[in-house]
Amino acid sequence: MPLIMETNRAVYGSYAAELGRLEATGSLRALPQAESRGRWISRDGRRMLNLSSNDYLGLAAEQSLAEEFADSLHSTSSGGGWLPLSSSSSRLLTGNHEAYGALEERLAAMYGRESALVLSSGYHMNSGVLPALCDRRTLILADKLVHASLIDGIRLCEGRCVRFRHQDYAQVESILEKEAGAYERIFIVTESIFSMDGDLAPLQRLVEIKRRWPSVMLYVDEAHAVGVRGANGLGLAEECGCIGDIDLLCGTFGKALASVGAYVVCDRVIKEYLVNKMRTLIFTTALPPVNVAWSLFIMERLQLFGGRREHLDRISSEVRKAFALRGMQMPSGSHIIPMIIGSSADAVLRAEDMQRHGFYVLPIRPPTVPEGTSRLRFSLTASLKEEDIAKLIEYETGFSETS
Ligand SMILES: *Cc1c(COP(=O)(O)O)cnc(C)c1O
C-alpha cells in the first residue's frame, strides 16, 4: 500500500466509502476498454454492433476521408503542408494560427452570419460563454435537462438562474411576464436535440418568445444536431429556418463532424466581447492547427453528406416506430433513442443482455438522468445498415414477447 494513503487514511477512506455506496446502488462508473472499427466495437473479446457512438454520420470511421486530408496536407500551398501538432499557447498569445481564421470565416459564411468563434471543446464553450456574458442584471432561463457543461457554466454566472420544466415554454412566458422588467438581459438556454431523450426543441416557438421580449437572447446548443439536421447539415436551426434568430448558435466538432472543438455562431459584437471576457478561451492552449484544419476539411464537405443524413433519418424513424409499437414511451424525434427502463439495476441487466446478443448499448443512470428513469440510450449512426436495424428490431420483439 502506498505510504501516502497511510498518512491520510481518513481522507482516502472517505473517498473509498463513497465509491462503495455507488457500487451498492449499481451506479459505479469505470472507464471501459473498447475498440471501435467502422460500425463495430470490440470489448472483452466480444464484437458488437456499435449503437452508442456519436459518430452520427460515420465520418470518423471513414478512413478514405482521413487519407484525403493527409494527402491535402502534402499538396497545399500553405507552408509546405506543415501544420503544427500543438498550438503551444492560447489564441490570445501566439496560438492563433491562420487555420482558425479560415475555419471561422467558413463557418460564418455557411451560416450566413457575421461571425463565428472556435473553441477547444463543447465543454469549454458551454462552461465559458454564459459566465462571460452574464452579470448581476442578467436572468438565465435554462431547460431542466440541459447538458452538464451548461449547468457548470451557469454555476459560474453572476445573476439569477431558473431551470424551467423540460420544454415548458408556458412556464418560460409566465416568468418573463412577471420578471423581465427587472433584468437588463435574459438568456433562454436550451439544446436543440436533447442528449438523453432525443426530443427536439421547438425553435420557432422560442423565436416567437424572443420577438415578444426584446431583452431575450437565445442560446441553443446543437451538439447532437450539427451534421445531422438541415439540408446542408447545419443543424436544427437550419431545418427550422431560424439561423438568423438565434443569438448564440452553438455546435461541436466532436460528434457528427468527426473532429474536436466547438463553435459559436453570433454577431460580431458578441464575438469581440467573448474574445475579451471568456476565460475558457483566454486561459487555455488553443487546439492544434492540424485539428482545426481537419474541422475545416469536414465543414467544406458537409453539404455532400445528404445521403448519409437521409439514411440516418430513415433508420432512426424505423427504430422509433418499432419501439413505440412495443408500447414504449417515445419522446425522441431524432437518432438518439431512449429505452426507458426505470431502476438502475434493471437498466444495467438489460444492457448486459443486449451486449450478449451483440448490440453495444450502455445504461444511463442518475445523476445523468432523473431518478427512476434509468435507460438504455441508442445513438444511431449512418454507418449502420438496414439489416443491422432489422436484427435489432427482431431481438427487441423477441424480448418483449418473452417478458
Ligand atoms: C457532447 C456535448 C457537449 C460537449 O461537447 P465536447 O466537445 O464533447 O466537450 C456539450 N453539449 C452537449 C449537448 C453535448 O451533447
Ligand as a Chemical Component Dictionary entry (heavy atoms), coordinates in Angstrom:
data_LIG
# 
_chem_comp.id                   LIG 
_chem_comp.type                 NON-POLYMER 
_chem_comp.pdbx_formal_charge   0 
_chem_comp.three_letter_code    LIG 
# 
loop_
_chem_comp_atom.comp_id 
_chem_comp_atom.atom_id 
_chem_comp_atom.alt_atom_id 
_chem_comp_atom.type_symbol 
_chem_comp_atom.charge 
_chem_comp_atom.model_Cartn_x 
_chem_comp_atom.model_Cartn_y 
_chem_comp_atom.model_Cartn_z 
_chem_comp_atom.pdbx_ordinal 
LIG C1 C1 C 0 -21.187 16.395 -26.092 1  
LIG C2 C2 C 0 -21.899 17.617 -25.657 2  
LIG C3 C3 C 0 -21.201 18.745 -25.239 3  
LIG C4 C4 C 0 -19.716 18.715 -25.035 4  
LIG O1 O1 O 0 -19.021 18.811 -26.198 5  
LIG P1 P1 P 0 -17.496 18.334 -26.225 6  
LIG O2 O2 O 0 -16.961 18.937 -27.468 7  
LIG O3 O3 O 0 -17.519 16.848 -26.243 8  
LIG O4 O4 O 0 -16.840 18.866 -24.992 9  
LIG C5 C5 C 0 -21.910 19.895 -24.999 10 
LIG N1 N1 N 0 -23.264 19.921 -25.104 11 
LIG C6 C6 C 0 -23.967 18.839 -25.435 12 
LIG C7 C7 C 0 -25.449 18.925 -25.519 13 
LIG C8 C8 C 0 -23.308 17.649 -25.714 14 
LIG O5 O5 O 0 -24.004 16.569 -26.018 15 
# 
loop_
_chem_comp_bond.comp_id 
_chem_comp_bond.atom_id_1 
_chem_comp_bond.atom_id_2 
_chem_comp_bond.value_order 
_chem_comp_bond.pdbx_ordinal 
LIG C1 C2 SING 1  
LIG C2 C3 SING 2  
LIG C2 C8 DOUB 3  
LIG C3 C4 SING 4  
LIG C3 C5 DOUB 5  
LIG C4 O1 SING 6  
LIG O1 P1 SING 7  
LIG P1 O2 DOUB 8  
LIG P1 O3 SING 9  
LIG P1 O4 SING 10 
LIG C5 N1 SING 11 
LIG N1 C6 DOUB 12 
LIG C6 C7 SING 13 
LIG C6 C8 SING 14 
LIG C8 O5 SING 15 
# 
